[in-house]
Amino acid sequence: MGMIVGVAEAGVPDHLKGRVGFMNHDLFEPQTVLADVYLFRMVLCNWCDNYAAKILKAQIPALRPGPEVFVQDACMPEPDAVPLWRERYLDEWKALLAMTDERFVLHQVFVPKNSLLTILEIHWEERDI
């Protein structure tokens, strides 16, 4: 059993133990385990469309009427739903801070529970420039 599987199993609430299972599996190999639900949490975001499609296709041998595939992943909003100035990657935030003033220092990055937003903790550090 891998470390990720162990961590996942440890997080299962007592009332769901026995109903939820985790296993190591090569994403590109055919799924052989029959289950009611298949969950892919933050898996497909790491692959281009061709490989993500191969991962999903590999589930087909085990699918039958009833089982469901859940994908929990980041999903950007529809085009023009959010102004472009609201969309920045972490490197872009760092570049923005550096461009603005070197006394802006990115201290910490965290995402609150149940939030799609990341919080950047920025400190102002006085220094001679």
Protein Blocks (a to p, Z undefined) as FASTA:
>chain_A
ZZklmmmmmmpcfklgojaccddddfkbccfbdcfbdcdehklmmpcfklmmmmmmmmmm
mgcehiacdddddddddehkacfklpccfklmmmmmmmmomkbccfbdcddehiabdcdd
dddddddZZ
